[in-house]
Amino acid sequence: VQLQAFGGGLVQAGGSLRLSCAASGIRVGFTTMGWYRQAPGEQRELVASISRGGNTNYSDSVKGRFTISRDNAKNTVYLQMNSLKPEDTAVYYCHAGLIATQYSYWGQGTLVTVSS
């Protein structure tokens, strides 16, 4: 299983970015996909997830600003991030499967920096 995350960059507060996670070796429509982030000195945290059935879940800090979606035909998951804040600055990781099980797969991370 390989997860290729890209789309990060530098953006001003209030701006938008869209992250993409291209998967191979696993079908994004057949498993739970998630975006996590880790800021310097902080623990990795769940940002958003989408289940096999299409149910979405968001952390309180991003609810209403971020949207997770998937394109089964492209086998890709997206994270649309709007109204970005400096506290959204982190490395964002794509995840597939179930955390803390043998079916847990991570992408390489993409850095998002939001300037004030």
Secondary structure, DSSP 8 states (H G I E B T S, - for coil): -EEEEE--EEEETT--EEEEEEEESS-GGGS-EEEEEE-TTS--EEEEEE-TT--EEE-TTTTTTEEEEEETTTTEEEEEE-S--GGG-EEEEEEEE-TTSTTEEE---EEEEEE-
